[in-house]
């Protein structure tokens, strides 16, 4: 029956939207047909919804960021997924940096200094970007010294938001 699955999707979307509009927060939000843990609404709008929308023309990068968000949702029940959050979020930043820099160098580390110059941001932001790069290594991008290390939920969430901030800064510069 044509259109049958679309009608179910619309019905489900409507029911979920109504359920989440209740005066008591359930601790989740519904975006693009998926549940996400609810954080600070202003952060979620600027660092998740806006970034996903702006990345629509960059499907590979958007997919990496969506994977990070999906893994974050799953990490609430499966802590091992936190490593995937870090990995996917960092890969989204790394891939977008390479594209923004029009660089053949695939590594964020190799594009780092040129990125800071091109963004023309305050040197204190350069320190934050560097700390982000080092945190990604510590939290599992390169496995670190302890393969069994799993970042805390708070650190994972902060890393995900910081990835969103960095993507947003680059996206805003790209639009200029």
Phi, psi and omega per residue, in radians:
X1 nan 2.001 -3.098
X2 -1.120 2.431 3.085
X3 1.414 -0.062 -3.087
X4 -1.088 -0.848 -3.117
X5 -1.181 -0.583 3.100
X6 -1.139 -0.660 3.123
X7 -1.153 -0.705 3.086
X8 -1.107 -0.746 3.135
X9 -1.070 -0.744 3.103
X10 -1.109 -0.744 3.131
X11 -1.095 -0.831 3.132
X12 -1.058 -0.791 3.135
X13 -1.031 -0.759 3.131
X14 -1.114 -0.774 3.139
X15 -1.112 -0.792 -3.139
X16 -1.115 -0.745 3.131
X17 -1.045 -0.770 3.119
X18 -1.142 -0.764 -3.126
X19 -1.071 -0.686 -3.099
X20 -1.396 -0.199 3.138
X21 -1.488 0.061 -3.124
X22 -1.198 2.743 -3.083
X23 -1.144 -0.329 3.129
X24 -1.788 2.191 -3.131
X25 -1.225 2.400 3.060
X26 -1.624 -0.064 3.122
X27 1.433 0.227 3.116
X28 -2.392 2.774 3.016
X29 -2.257 2.862 -3.055
X30 -2.141 2.000 3.118
X31 -2.370 2.280 3.062
X32 0.899 0.733 3.055
X33 1.368 0.249 -3.133
X34 -2.377 2.645 3.051
X35 -1.535 2.440 3.043
X36 -2.297 2.544 3.063
X37 -1.053 2.454 -3.115
X38 -1.515 2.259 3.073
X39 -1.975 -2.469 3.059
X40 -1.368 2.145 -2.998
X41 -0.933 -0.742 -3.127
X42 -1.124 -0.676 3.085
X43 -1.150 -0.819 -3.115
X44 -1.012 -0.730 -3.128
X45 -1.126 -0.885 -3.049
X46 -1.341 -0.628 -3.000
X47 -1.785 -0.190 3.100
X48 -2.076 -1.137 -3.055
X49 -1.070 -0.888 -3.123
X50 -1.084 -0.782 -3.111
X51 -1.110 -0.768 3.107
X52 -1.055 -0.717 3.130
X53 -1.130 -0.789 -3.119
X54 -1.160 -0.454 -3.127
X55 -1.520 0.077 -3.110
X56 -0.978 -0.579 3.123
X57 -1.442 0.043 -3.123
X58 -2.260 1.262 -2.966
X59 -1.035 -0.603 -3.135
X60 -1.195 -0.723 -3.141
X61 -1.234 -0.740 3.108
X62 -1.050 -0.718 3.134
X63 -1.086 -0.712 3.104
X64 -1.098 -0.756 -3.134
X65 -1.176 -0.715 3.080
X66 -1.095 -0.702 3.089
X67 -1.056 -0.707 3.101
X68 -1.068 -0.756 3.133
X69 -1.151 -0.761 3.112
X70 -1.076 -0.776 3.124
X71 -1.133 -0.580 3.085
X72 -1.097 -0.798 3.101
X73 -1.017 -0.777 -3.131
X74 -1.203 -0.494 -3.075
X75 -1.206 -0.278 3.095
X76 -1.133 -0.559 3.102
X77 -1.790 -0.442 -3.093
X78 -2.194 1.554 -3.064
X79 -0.912 -0.507 -3.129
X80 -1.066 -0.417 -3.138
X81 -1.177 -0.271 3.132
X82 -1.058 -0.620 3.108
X83 -1.100 -0.662 3.111
X84 -1.178 -0.610 3.075
X85 -1.029 -0.882 -3.127
X86 -1.051 -0.839 -3.093
X87 -1.089 -0.864 -3.103
X88 -1.175 -0.724 3.130
X89 -1.104 -0.776 3.134
X90 -1.136 -0.731 3.126
X91 -1.074 -0.629 3.093
X92 -1.102 -0.792 3.112
X93 -1.128 -0.782 -3.110
X94 -1.082 -0.827 -3.120
X95 -1.133 -0.729 3.136
X96 -1.189 -0.642 3.082
X97 -1.062 -0.796 3.135
X98 -1.044 -0.770 3.139
X99 -1.163 -0.790 3.141
X100 -1.057 -0.678 -3.124
X101 -1.438 -0.140 -3.060
X102 0.890 0.843 -3.025
X103 -1.878 2.552 3.028
X104 -1.499 -0.152 3.128
X105 -1.405 2.031 -3.088
X106 -1.359 -0.246 -3.020
X107 -1.556 2.326 3.047
X108 -1.027 -0.701 3.138
X109 -1.010 -0.739 -3.104
X110 -1.289 -0.424 -3.139
X111 -1.698 -0.088 -2.962
X112 -0.973 -0.989 -3.073
X113 -1.112 -0.728 3.116
X114 -1.141 -0.612 3.107
X115 -1.091 -0.831 -3.133
X116 -1.054 -0.696 3.105
X117 -1.126 -0.807 -3.107
X118 -1.155 -0.655 3.126
X119 -1.243 -0.447 -3.138
X120 0.901 0.928 -3.132
X121 -1.802 2.836 3.126
X122 -0.974 2.549 -3.091
X123 -1.055 -0.464 3.105
X124 -1.165 -0.604 3.055
X125 -1.163 -0.595 3.069
X126 -1.035 -0.662 3.096
X127 -1.149 -0.675 3.126
X128 -1.170 -0.758 3.095
X129 -1.051 -0.714 3.125
X130 -1.148 -0.733 3.104
X131 -1.083 -0.671 3.088
X132 -1.034 -0.817 3.136
X133 -1.046 -0.778 -3.125
X134 -1.218 -0.670 3.081
X135 -1.077 -0.683 3.139
X136 -1.061 -0.619 3.099
X137 -1.235 -0.808 -3.117
X138 -1.103 -0.656 -3.075
X139 -1.480 0.071 2.988
X140 2.203 -0.022 -3.141
X141 -1.007 -0.686 3.113
X142 -1.968 0.360 3.089
X143 1.448 -0.516 3.138
X144 1.103 -3.009 -3.109
X145 -1.389 -0.373 -3.117
X146 -2.136 1.825 -3.121
X147 -1.062 -0.449 -3.091
X148 -1.510 -0.034 -3.127
X149 -1.150 2.293 3.046
X150 -2.192 2.149 3.136
X151 -1.084 2.691 3.095
X152 -1.172 2.823 3.108
X153 -1.069 -0.702 -3.136
X154 -1.130 -0.768 3.118
X155 -1.132 -0.667 3.136
X156 -1.133 -0.791 3.122
X157 -1.097 -0.767 3.130
X158 -1.083 -0.718 3.120
X159 -1.119 -0.706 3.118
X160 -1.105 -0.784 3.100
X161 -1.134 -0.704 3.115
X162 -1.115 -0.647 3.055
X163 -1.059 -0.747 3.103
X164 -1.086 -0.690 3.106
X165 -1.101 -0.816 -3.114
X166 -1.127 -0.783 3.086
X167 -1.033 -0.745 -3.132
X168 -1.103 -0.735 3.119
X169 -1.064 -0.812 -3.132
X170 -1.147 -0.754 3.138
X171 -1.051 -0.725 3.134
X172 -1.137 -0.701 3.090
X173 -1.146 -0.657 -3.128
X174 -1.112 -0.575 -3.103
X175 -1.301 -0.343 -3.090
X176 -1.248 nan nan
